[in-house]
């Protein structure tokens, strides 16, 4: 079922908020713990229960490997000023793949998952990744960043992507939020990654505003409502949902570029997580894909689906 917003709707003032904070940085101290709790709650009785339960263990492992070592190098103050001036991401994505902390974080995640219950494919991937070295892991991390993961190696790359997420979130969380600004395109102002999903939030000072969440570092940035995150268009925007499902989870589709991005109404349900609920609502992806729309959101945990 869909609701179409016509051109008379103003995306700028939607939600009654004119100047919400442009950027909200992640809190690595609680990010992955809260995500693990949400994945665990979603897994009970779900069609994807085995995978969601594994992802809950994976998120718990991500939580326990912090702080990452060796500490990633933060951009210098002049680099941040230049990035803000030219509206560029604060971090060099390719440099993230080469951070020594990524390989060490992979080791930490693998060690913490060894006793977890998981699908056989994940168990086999754990053994493969455990046997790799820093150079190979850097190559795998770059493949994740380039969205160029070989189909036959998806499970292995999910583990490396999990390590990348931890390192990226720790770097993002240490940046001065005042040095950041939104970009011209709907990309993360910290690392330049695409959003995983978006949320209509109930935060103080931003009630009813929409924020996109980075698929890599979990930074959130303000993006006006009723506007396509892929092409920026405001015509032909509709909201798809599963009939009889929760009204807090929708897919914002665009008839101009035939893409869609999920919108979670966190203002109605604060338990919603931009990453966990993206996986948990995979049935909505299938429904919207059948209608001829392509997914614009990126979720490393859904690689291969």
Secondary structure, 3 states (H helix, E strand, C coil): CEEEECCCCCCCCHHHCCCCCCEECCCHHHHHHHHHHHHHHHHCCCCCHHHHHHHHHHHHHHHHCCCCCCCCCCCCHHHHHHHHHCCCCCCCHHHHHCCHHHHHHHHHHHHHHCCCCCCHHHHHHHHHHHCCCHHHHHHHHHHHHCCCCCHHHHHHHHHHHHHHHHHHHHHHHCCCHHHCCCCCCCECCCCCCEEEEEEECCCCCCCCCEEEEECCCCCEEECCCCCCCCCCCCCCEEEECCCCCCCCEEEEEECCCCEEEEEECCCCCCCCCCCHHHHHCHHHHHHHHHCCCEECCCCHHHCCC
